[in-house]
């Protein structure tokens, strides 16, 4: 996703049955979406800086949902076993979709 954000957004839209029109592409709609949903943009939204997820058993500041946004940072949070399990689940769920999920580093 980070290597080719615009291309991946375009592939996701096509996969969901809502491809971008030539006019939308020429107008920069895909780039605009990529910028809006970038980690730096999402981190700076007021709701994500000062909001919170409130459930019956949990109160968690929404800013805790954002880490560094660096590829490979998951190794600081997940055990090798968890990474392997996650990879297998993702591979199974994406099988036949034409989509891939690349674990890096």
C-alpha positions in Angstrom: 0.0 0.0 0.0 2.8 2.4 0.9 4.8 1.5 -2.2 2.0 2.4 -4.6 -0.8 4.0 -2.8 -2.6 5.5 -5.8 -2.4 2.2 -7.7 -3.7 0.2 -4.7 -6.6 2.6 -4.1 -7.5 2.2 -7.8 -7.4 -1.6 -7.5 -9.6 -1.5 -4.4 -12.2 0.6 -6.1 -12.3 -1.7 -9.0 -12.5 -4.8 -6.8 -15.5 -3.2 -4.9 -17.2 -2.5 -8.2 -16.8 1.3 -8.2 -13.9 2.0 -10.5 -12.8 5.6 -11.0 -13.8 7.3 -14.2 -11.3 8.8 -16.6 -12.5 12.2 -15.5 -12.0 11.5 -11.8 -8.5 10.2 -12.5 -7.6 13.2 -14.5 -9.0 15.5 -11.8 -6.7 13.9 -9.2 -9.5 12.2 -7.2 -7.3 9.2 -6.4 -4.4 11.4 -5.2 -6.8 13.4 -3.1 -8.2 10.3 -1.4 -4.6 9.0 -0.8 -3.7 12.3 0.9 -6.9 12.4 3.0 -6.4 8.9 4.3 -2.7 9.2 4.9 -1.6 8.4 8.4 -0.3 11.9 8.9 -3.7 13.4 7.8 -5.7 10.9 9.9 -3.5 11.5 13.0 -4.2 15.2 12.8 -8.0 15.0 12.7 -9.4 16.5 15.8 -11.5 13.4 16.6 -8.4 11.2 16.5 -6.3 13.6 18.6 -8.9 14.2 21.3 -11.7 11.6 20.9 -12.1 8.3 22.5 -13.7 4.9 21.9 -16.2 4.2 24.6 -17.7 0.8 25.2 -19.2 -1.0 28.2 -15.8 -2.5 29.1 -13.4 0.0 27.5 -12.4 3.6 27.3 -9.5 4.1 25.0 -8.2 7.4 23.5 -8.5 7.2 19.7 -4.9 8.5 19.3 -3.8 5.1 20.6 -4.9 3.6 17.3 -2.1 5.3 15.5 1.5 4.3 15.8 4.5 5.3 13.7 3.0 4.4 10.4 6.2 2.8 9.3 6.4 -0.5 7.4 7.6 -3.3 9.6 6.8 -1.7 12.9 4.5 -4.6 13.7 7.5 -6.6 14.9 7.6 -4.3 18.0 4.1 -5.4 18.9 3.5 -8.9 17.6 5.2 -12.1 18.4 6.6 -14.2 15.5 3.8 -16.7 16.1 1.1 -13.9 15.9 2.7 -12.7 12.6 2.6 -16.2 11.1 -1.1 -16.7 12.2 -2.1 -13.3 10.9 -0.3 -13.9 7.6 -2.1 -17.3 7.1 -5.5 -15.7 7.9 -5.0 -12.8 5.5 -3.8 -15.2 2.8 -6.9 -17.4 3.2 -9.3 -14.5 3.2 -7.8 -12.8 0.1 -7.5 -16.1 -1.9 -9.0 -15.7 -5.3 -9.6 -12.0 -4.9 -6.6 -10.8 -6.8 -5.5 -8.8 -3.8 -2.4 -9.4 -1.8 -1.1 -8.2 1.6 2.6 -7.9 1.8 4.2 -8.2 5.2 7.5 -6.3 5.0 10.7 -6.2 6.9 
